[in-house]
Amino acid sequence: MKLITFVDEAKRTRPGLVISGEIIDLGAEGFKDALAFLAAPHSVQADVARKGATIALDKVKLLAPIPNPPRIFGIGVNYADHAAETGTRMRDVPTVFMVLSSAVVGPGANVVLPRASWQVDYEAELAVVIGKGGHKIPASQWEEHVFGYTIMNDVSARDVQRATSQWTLAKSFPTFAPMGPWVVSKDEIANPHTLNISLTIGGEKLQDSNTSHLIYKIPELIEYLSKIVPLQTGDVISTGTPAGVGLGRTPQRWLKPGEEMIIEIDGIGELRNPIVAE
């Protein structure tokens, strides 16, 4: 199943499931939002997914599948080639930062280049959505706590990021966390560590890798994070970006108004976001 949040023809924001190109309106099934569906027992989710879809996908506007996740955990330098290109020292544990939920936007939404930064960069990432929360989760039980996977673009103001050792603000400008187009349930992704991932701008493929190259895999990330803070239903873990970012290029390449970023990940689809000036 594919979990979405959409705006219908009556301008109502609703949670939904995409089944064979059509939508089951979860609002009509009693779910106030996507987080409520994630919190439902698996048996209830499965029963709802068997209902008939009634809304054409092309008749709605997609928002971020989880517009207000409880937390977004960003993982830094989780591909060795990205660490090398940016001159970032790899550590013995995952590098974790937070992205504020207020930065989240959906597919097709504009990413706004703020006046406060001259060096805005792109980062294609596979994101994990937690279905069942937990504390001190063993790596061997990681999959019990995952609902599914989506795409996130970890847009970054590099001048703000490099001015301090703390990255959260540089990642949290409004519109800096495009996400979507949906959350694909884990049963549809046989192995999240074998997915091709790429980012293209203006027909030029700037990032092209595979999640098999992740340094810290999803089981390790879930174990590490949850031994420190209990994970909550709806939390997002964005697993890091491969090489090819603007910061690591010669000359460095920053995002410009009028461009469009297109991220593709196997089994999930594509996330497109145009770029505009503030």
C-alpha positions as CSV (number, residue, x, y, z in Angstrom):
1,M,0.0,0.0,0.0
2,K,1.0,3.6,-0.5
3,L,0.0,6.1,2.2
4,I,-0.6,9.7,1.1
5,T,-2.1,13.0,2.3
6,F,-4.0,14.8,-0.4
7,V,-6.3,17.8,-1.1
8,D,-9.5,16.7,-2.7
9,E,-11.8,18.6,-5.1
10,A,-13.6,20.1,-2.2
11,K,-10.3,21.5,-0.9
12,R,-10.3,19.2,2.1
13,T,-7.0,17.7,3.4
14,R,-7.4,14.0,3.7
15,P,-5.3,10.9,4.4
16,G,-5.5,8.2,1.8
17,L,-4.2,4.9,0.4
18,V,-3.2,4.6,-3.3
19,I,-4.4,1.2,-4.7
20,S,-3.9,0.5,-8.4
21,G,-3.8,4.2,-9.3
22,E,-6.9,5.1,-7.3
23,I,-7.4,6.4,-3.8
24,I,-9.2,5.1,-0.7
25,D,-10.2,8.1,1.3
26,L,-9.1,7.3,4.8
27,G,-10.9,10.3,6.2
28,A,-14.2,8.6,5.2
29,E,-12.9,5.5,7.1
30,G,-12.6,7.5,10.4
31,F,-8.9,8.4,10.3
32,K,-8.2,12.1,10.9
33,D,-4.8,12.1,9.4
34,A,-1.9,9.8,8.2
35,L,-0.5,9.5,11.8
36,A,-3.8,8.1,12.9
37,F,-3.6,5.4,10.2
38,L,0.0,4.6,11.1
39,A,-1.0,4.1,14.8
40,A,-3.8,1.7,13.9
41,P,-3.2,-2.1,14.3
42,H,-1.8,-3.9,11.3
43,S,-5.1,-5.9,11.0
44,V,-7.1,-2.7,10.7
45,Q,-4.7,-1.2,8.2
46,A,-5.0,-4.4,6.1
47,D,-8.8,-4.4,6.3
48,V,-9.0,-0.8,5.1
49,A,-6.6,-1.5,2.2
50,R,-9.0,-4.2,0.9
51,K,-11.8,-1.7,0.5
52,G,-12.6,-0.3,-2.9
53,A,-10.8,2.9,-4.1
54,T,-13.1,5.6,-5.2
55,I,-11.1,8.7,-6.1
56,A,-8.9,9.1,-9.2
57,L,-5.3,9.9,-8.3
58,D,-5.1,12.6,-11.0
59,K,-8.1,14.5,-9.5
60,V,-6.2,15.4,-6.3
61,K,-3.2,17.4,-5.1
62,L,-0.6,15.4,-3.2
63,L,0.9,16.9,-0.1
64,A,3.8,15.4,2.0
65,P,2.5,12.0,3.0
66,I,3.1,12.9,6.7
67,P,2.8,16.7,6.7
68,N,3.7,17.0,10.4
69,P,5.9,14.1,11.5
70,P,6.7,14.1,15.3
71,R,10.4,14.2,14.6
72,I,12.7,14.0,11.6
73,F,16.1,12.5,12.4
74,G,18.7,13.4,9.7
75,I,21.7,11.1,9.3
76,G,24.9,12.9,8.1
77,V,27.8,11.5,6.1
78,N,26.3,8.0,5.8
79,Y,27.9,7.3,2.4
80,A,31.7,7.1,2.3
81,D,32.0,8.9,-1.0
82,H,29.9,11.8,0.3
83,A,32.1,12.1,3.4
84,A,35.2,12.2,1.1
85,E,33.8,14.8,-1.3
86,T,32.8,17.2,1.6
87,G,35.9,16.6,3.7
88,T,33.9,15.5,6.6
89,R,35.4,13.1,9.2
90,M,33.6,9.9,9.6
91,R,32.8,9.0,13.2
92,D,32.4,5.7,15.1
93,V,28.7,6.3,15.6
94,P,26.1,7.8,13.2
95,T,26.0,11.6,12.9
96,V,22.5,12.6,13.8
97,F,20.8,16.0,13.5
98,M,17.2,17.2,13.6
99,V,15.1,18.7,10.8
100,L,12.1,20.7,12.0
101,S,8.8,19.5,10.8
102,S,7.9,23.1,9.8
103,A,10.3,22.6,6.9
104,V,8.2,19.8,5.3
105,V,6.6,20.3,1.9
106,G,5.2,17.8,-0.6
107,P,5.8,16.8,-4.2
108,G,5.5,19.6,-6.6
109,A,5.9,22.3,-3.9
110,N,8.3,25.1,-4.4
111,V,11.6,25.0,-2.5
112,V,12.3,28.7,-1.6
113,L,15.9,29.9,-1.6
114,P,16.1,32.2,1.4
115,R,17.8,35.6,1.4
116,A,19.7,34.4,4.5
117,S,21.8,31.9,2.5
118,W,23.9,32.0,-0.7
119,Q,24.8,28.3,-0.8
120,V,21.7,26.1,-0.9
121,D,22.3,22.5,-1.8
122,Y,20.4,19.4,-2.6
123,E,20.6,15.9,-1.0
124,A,18.6,12.9,-2.3
125,E,17.8,10.5,0.6
126,L,15.8,7.4,1.4
127,A,13.6,8.0,4.4
128,V,12.2,5.4,6.8
129,V,8.8,6.0,8.4
130,I,8.3,4.5,11.9
131,G,5.0,2.6,12.3
132,K,5.4,1.2,15.8
133,G,7.3,3.2,18.4
134,G,9.7,1.7,20.8
135,H,12.7,2.2,23.2
136,K,15.9,0.3,23.1
137,I,14.9,-1.6,19.9
138,P,17.4,-4.4,19.0
139,A,18.7,-4.3,15.5
140,S,17.3,-7.8,15.0
141,Q,13.8,-6.4,15.5
142,W,14.1,-3.3,13.4
143,E,11.5,-4.3,10.7
144,E,8.8,-4.7,13.3
145,H,8.9,-1.0,13.9
146,V,9.0,0.2,10.2
147,F,5.8,1.1,8.3
148,G,7.5,1.9,5.1
149,Y,9.7,4.2,3.0
150,T,9.6,7.5,1.2
151,I,11.9,10.0,-0.5
152,M,13.2,13.1,1.2
153,N,15.3,15.9,-0.2
154,D,17.5,17.1,2.7
155,V,17.9,20.7,1.3
156,S,20.8,22.4,3.1
157,A,22.0,25.9,3.5
158,R,25.8,25.1,3.5
159,D,27.0,28.5,4.6
160,V,24.7,28.4,7.6
161,Q,25.6,24.7,8.2
162,R,29.4,25.3,8.1
163,A,29.2,28.4,10.4
164,T,28.6,26.1,13.4
165,S,28.9,22.5,14.5
166,Q,25.1,22.3,14.8
167,W,23.2,21.5,11.6
168,T,19.5,21.7,12.5
169,L,18.9,25.4,11.5
170,A,20.7,25.0,8.2
171,K,18.4,22.1,7.3
172,S,15.1,23.7,8.6
173,F,14.4,26.7,6.6
174,P,10.7,26.7,5.3
175,T,10.3,24.3,2.4
176,F,13.8,22.6,3.0
177,A,12.3,19.1,3.6
178,P,10.4,18.0,0.5
179,M,9.0,14.6,1.1
180,G,6.9,12.1,-0.9
181,P,5.1,11.4,-3.1
182,W,3.9,8.6,-0.7
183,V,5.0,6.2,1.9
184,V,5.4,2.8,0.4
185,S,4.7,0.0,2.9
186,K,7.6,-2.3,3.8
187,D,5.9,-5.3,2.2
188,E,6.3,-3.7,-1.2
189,I,10.1,-3.1,-0.7
190,A,11.8,-6.5,-0.4
191,N,15.2,-5.0,0.6
192,P,15.6,-1.2,1.3
193,H,19.4,-1.7,1.0
194,T,19.4,-2.5,-2.7
195,L,17.7,0.6,-4.2
196,N,19.1,2.8,-6.9
197,I,18.9,6.5,-5.8
198,S,19.5,9.5,-8.1
199,L,19.0,13.3,-8.3
200,T,18.7,15.1,-11.6
201,I,18.5,18.8,-12.4
202,G,18.0,20.1,-16.0
203,G,18.6,16.7,-17.5
204,E,21.9,16.3,-15.7
205,K,22.2,13.4,-13.2
206,L,24.1,14.9,-10.3
207,Q,23.7,12.0,-7.8
208,D,23.6,8.4,-8.8
209,S,24.1,5.6,-6.3
210,N,22.5,2.7,-4.5
211,T,21.4,2.3,-0.8
212,S,23.7,-0.8,-0.6
213,H,26.5,1.8,0.0
214,L,24.9,3.1,3.3
215,I,27.5,3.0,6.0
216,Y,25.0,2.6,8.8
217,K,22.1,0.5,7.6
218,I,18.6,0.9,8.8
219,P,18.7,-1.7,11.6
220,E,21.8,-0.1,13.1
221,L,20.2,3.4,12.9
222,I,17.0,2.3,14.6
223,E,18.9,0.5,17.3
224,Y,21.2,3.5,17.9
225,L,18.5,6.1,17.9
226,S,16.1,4.2,20.1
227,K,18.6,3.4,22.8
228,I,18.8,7.1,23.4
229,V,15.3,8.4,22.7
230,P,12.1,6.3,22.3
231,L,11.0,6.3,18.7
232,Q,7.4,7.5,18.0
233,T,4.8,6.5,15.4
234,G,5.3,8.7,12.4
235,D,9.0,9.6,13.1
236,V,11.0,9.9,10.0
237,I,14.7,8.8,9.7
238,S,16.3,10.2,6.6
239,T,19.2,7.9,6.0
240,G,21.8,10.2,4.3
241,T,22.9,11.3,0.9
242,P,25.4,9.8,-1.6
243,A,28.2,11.7,-3.4
244,G,27.4,14.4,-6.0
245,V,26.1,17.3,-3.9
246,G,26.9,20.8,-4.9
247,L,29.2,21.4,-1.9
248,G,31.5,18.6,-3.1
249,R,31.8,19.7,-6.8
250,T,34.5,21.8,-8.4
251,P,33.4,24.4,-8.9
252,Q,30.7,24.2,-6.2
253,R,27.2,24.2,-7.5
254,W,24.3,25.9,-5.7
255,L,20.6,25.7,-6.4
256,K,19.2,28.5,-8.6
257,P,15.7,29.8,-9.1
258,G,14.0,28.2,-12.1
259,E,15.5,24.8,-11.7
260,E,13.7,21.6,-10.8
261,M,15.1,18.8,-8.6
262,I,14.0,15.3,-9.5
263,I,14.8,12.5,-7.1
264,E,14.2,8.9,-8.1
265,I,14.4,5.8,-5.8
266,D,13.6,2.3,-7.0
267,G,10.3,1.0,-5.7
268,I,9.1,4.4,-4.5
269,G,9.0,6.6,-7.6
270,E,10.1,10.2,-8.0
271,L,9.9,13.4,-6.0
272,R,9.9,16.7,-8.1
273,N,10.3,20.2,-6.6
274,P,10.9,23.5,-8.4
275,I,13.1,26.1,-7.0
276,V,12.2,29.8,-6.5
277,A,13.7,32.8,-4.9
278,E,12.4,34.3,-1.7
